[in-house]
């Protein structure tokens, strides 16, 4: 199995754009098995790249919030947490 090579200096936005293109290409049933596998490998590499960029940004945001004079506190990011709070109808303020 060959590893997909990502271009140097790749931005998060470009990686996400390419990932969307790959998804569209993989939806085409006329693609051969080998080409589909190549696209899949590239997609996995791009997905990992995007995930690492998001984690890097989350860490940087936490550092900035911790260092402010106002004393903001950070909590771990949990997907769907805002939706749960809105659904219960309680106002904790």
C-alpha positions, 0 to 999 in steps of 0.5 A, spaced: 500 500 500 502 506 498 502 512 502 498 518 499 503 524 499 500 531 501 503 537 498 507 542 502 504 548 505 497 545 504 492 549 508 486 546 511 481 550 507 485 546 500 485 540 504 477 540 505 476 542 498 480 536 496 476 532 500 470 534 498 472 532 491 474 525 493 468 524 496 464 526 489 469 522 485 468 516 489 460 516 488 462 515 481 460 507 480 464 508 473 471 508 477 475 502 477 477 499 484 485 501 483 483 508 482 478 508 488 483 505 492 488 511 491 482 516 492 481 513 498 488 513 501 488 520 499 482 522 503 484 518 509 491 522 509 487 529 508 482 527 513 488 526 518 491 532 516 485 536 517 484 533 524 491 535 526 490 542 524 483 542 528 486 539 534 492 544 533 487 550 533 483 548 539 490 547 543 492 554 541 485 557 543 485 554 550 492 557 551 490 564 549 484 564 553 488 561 559 493 567 558 488 573 558 487 578 564 480 577 565 481 569 567 477 566 562 477 558 563 476 553 558 473 546 558 474 540 553 470 541 547 464 536 546 460 536 540 453 537 541 454 540 548 450 546 546 444 542 543 443 539 549 443 545 553 438 548 549 433 542 549 432 542 556 429 548 556 432 550 563 436 557 563 442 556 568 444 564 568 
